[in-house]
């Protein structure tokens, strides 16, 4: 029955479910306040290249829109960062353009394509800082050859409006600020603190088979996550 419902109805249902779960039936505190960018040498930083291809202009446009909503966010102790509590729905009315996305396990085009690279960077920084990951989704397939990767397999965090979010909680005893910016084809995200900020070492261990890859994420040699990806040729 559900497969015959309009896409907009399905999305509305998912949004209502999420609203009830996050606001009516819980006492979660989401970080929403922005401040002028802090100047501090206590920071964790991750940088990635943005692939220059036929989607580059639209992808960077979408990335810049999302950056405007996130840059300068202050996360108090126990507060939760949520990508979709900050970034608006990826629609034409909100200014987003079509880019490459993974939709239902297939490479496709969709509004807001490319913004997952921001959530990926934020996820990596959260792991490096030892924050508590409360919601994270890996991509369903591995679309890259080893020489094409701009980030290790297993370090991704896909976001789909209404369905998949990136959320993590500041479990530290100090306030953090997210700083994120783009310089042409380089995307940089930082977690900035005003006191000492410990940085954990991450390692991604890949176990491959003919149909899929399993990635174990290690934080200071301790496994904290496991992700499973179908190989691209088996995505259909």
N, C-alpha and C positions, 0 to 999 in steps of 0.2 A: 504493500500500500504506500509506504513512505517514498518509494522510487517514483511515484507518479505525482508527488507534490511539487509545486513550482520551487525553483531554487531559492527565491526570496523568502518563501514560507519556511523552508528548511533552515535558512540562516537565522530568521527571526526566532525560531524554536531554540536553536543553539544559543543565541544571545540571551534569551530568557532563562534558560537553564544555568548559564554561567552567572548571570546577575543574581539569581536566587542563591547559588552556591557561594558566591564571593561576598555578597552584601546582606542578604536576608538571614542566612543560616550560619554565619560566621562573624568573627570580630577581626577580620584581617584589616591591617592598616597599609594602604598603598601609598607609595611615595609619589607626590604630585607637585611639590614645590621646587622652583628653580631659583638659583642665585647666580650672581656674578661669578665668573670662573675663578677658582682659587689658584693661588700661586704656591706650590709646595713641591719639594723634592721627594715626598712620600707618595709614590704612585706606582701603579701597575699598568703597563702599556702593551698593547698588541697592535700590530700593523699588518695589513694585507694589501695585495695588489688587486685592482679591479680589472678583469679581463677586457681588453679592447677588441670589440667585435661589433657586429651590426646593431647590437642592443645597447652599446655603451652609452650613447646620449640619453636614451630613455631611462636606463638603469641609474645613471648618476643623477638624473633629475629626481627620480623617486627617492634615492638615497638622501639627497639634499633636503627633500621635504621631511623625511623622517628625522634627520639630524636636528632640524629646527625644533622638533617636539621633545627631543631627548637631551640635547646638550645643556649642561648646567644643572641637571636634576640632582637634588640632594636627597640622600637616603639615610634617614635616622636609624639608630639601632632598633631592630625588630620590624622595621618597615619593609614592605615588599615592593620590588621593582616588577612592573608588568608592562610589556611592550605595548599591548593594545589598550592599556589605560592612558597611554600618552600619545601614540600615533593614531591619527584618524583612519577611518575605513578607507581602503584603497579604491576610490571611485573617481570617475571623471569630475564630478562636482567638487571633490576635494583636491583636484589638481594632479592626480596620478596619471601616468602614462603606461602603455602596454610594454611589457618586457618578458624575458624568458622566465618560466616557472616550471616546477614539477607539480603537475595536477593529476591526482589519482594514479600516481606511479608512472606518468608519461611526461616527456618534455613537451611543453606547450607554451602558449602566450597568454598572459593575463595581466590585468591592471595591477600595478604595484610591483611588477617583477623586479627582482634584484634586492629588495630590502632585507631579505633573509641574511645577506652578508653582514648587515649591522647586528642583527640578533646573534649571529655566530660569534662576532668579536666580543659582544657583551657577555655571552656565555663563557667564552674562554677566560676573560678577565675575572668573572665570578668564581670560576674554578681555581684560578691562580690565587685569589684572595681567600679561599676557603669559605665562601659564602654558601648558604644552604639553597640548593636548587629545588624549587617546589613544583615547577612544571617545565619540561623541556621535551621536544620531539625531534628525533633525527629524521633526515630525509628517508624516503622509502627505498630509493635505489642509489647505486653508485654510478654516476654518469661519467667519471673522469678516468683517464689513464694516469699512471703514476707521474709522468712528466708534465701533466697538465694541472696538477693540484696546486692551489694557492694556500691551502690549509690542510692539516692532517685529517684523514678520514676518521670520523668519530668526534670531531670537534664542532660539528655543525649544530644549528638549532633553528629549524624551520618554523615559520609563523604563518598561520592562515586565519584571517579575520573571522572571529566567532567560533572557530574550531580548535586552533592550536595557538598557544601563547608561549612566550618565554617569561617565566617568573622566578625570581630568586629573592631570598630574604637576607637582610643585613644582620647576621648573627654576631657581629663584632660589638665591642663596647665603645665604638666611636662612629661618628658620622662620616659618610662617604659622598663624593660627588662624581658623577659621570661627565666626562668631557669627551666629545667625539667630533672629528672634523675630517674633511676630504681635501686632498691636494692633488688635483687632476685624477690620476689613476691609482692613488694611494689613499687608503682609508685607515685612520688611526683612532683607536678608542682607549681611553684611560679611566682608571679608578683612582681618584685622588683622595688622600687623607691628610689630616693635620698633625697626626701622631704617627709613630712607627707602624708600618703596614707590612706584615709578613707576606712573602710571595712563595707559594708552593710550586714544586716542579711537576709538570704534567708529562705523561707518556701515553701513547696510544698504540696498543698491541693488536695487530690485525691477524686474524685466523681466516684463511681463505678456503673456499670449496668451489666446485664447478658452478654452483647456482647463486651463492651468496657470500658475504663477508661478515664476520663477527668481530667487533672492535671492543676491546676492554680498555676503559679509561682509568689510568693510575694517577693518583695524587700523592706525591711523596711515597711512591711504591705501594700504595694501598688502593685496591680497586674500589671505585666509587660509582661506576656506570658501565653499562654494556649496551651497545647499539648493533642492530642487524640491518644489513643492506642487501637487496637483490642486486645482481649484476645487471648492467644496462640491457644486455641482449635478452634477459629473461623478464624485463619490465612489463611486457604485454600479457 
